[in-house]
Amino acid sequence: MKIKLSYLLILLYTLVSCQEKSIINDLKFSSYSGHPKKITETVTFANQDIDKSISYFDKDGFLTKIESYNIVKSEFPDKRLISDILTYDVTNKAKRHFKSINAENKKVGATGYFEKVSDSLYRRVSNSDAPPMSLNKLLYLDKNNRLIKTEETGNFNGTPIHSIILYTYSKGAKSEMTVEDLTHHKKNRLICKNLNPDSQGNFLYEELVDEHGTVHLKTEREFEYY
């Protein structure tokens, strides 16, 4: 009886281990190479609004924390402080729960989870009370475990959300994306331009340009590796 029980425990452990190994980590979802432990990303939009974030990864490539920064409206317009912190519980990699914490008042904002549905499909669900938000995002992968499509539905602060993004690759790198806002019947094709990779093949700089040559956003990154 003890031998059978031991065998069953070993079999169960093996199945769980195999399942975790098949889970795509966050670095692969973003097409990053090597083993970054920290990525600082600054995004400048066409209207000159700026988003800055710092993402932290464990040694297995899973997100543990994202710090978001805002511009402080003061006599120092370039100064930025942390606005909120998104933390992940990586205990169960098949279904990782997360929560957003306001850096100033320490209150919990959005909560949710990121889970594996199948080898080619993942799901991200997030909710919050203030502002009222309920979003469901499906992420589709191709046979090479590359992100090829996302579809997001739900509502944000009373506004319905339904968007689809299709990703195209060239020579292993993301080359363009088609963004479709089904709520407002808008569609836009954006092309990746002026890519500047580091020694690991990760892009330190890139631009997203529409078919008319208008730059929609610029992204600058700094990588710190293990």
Secondary structure, DSSP 8 states (H G I E B T S, - for coil): -HHHHHHHHHHHHHHHHHHHHTS--HHHHTT--S-EEEEEEEEEETT--EEEEEEEE-TTS-EEEEEEEEE--SS-TT-EEEEEEEEEE-SSTTEEEEEEEETTT--EEEEEEEEEEETTEEEEEEEETTTTEEEEEEEEE-TTS-EEEEEEEEEETTEEEEEEEEEEEETTEEEEEEEEETTTTEEEEEEEEEEEE-TTS-EEEEEEE-TTS-EEEEEEEEEEE-
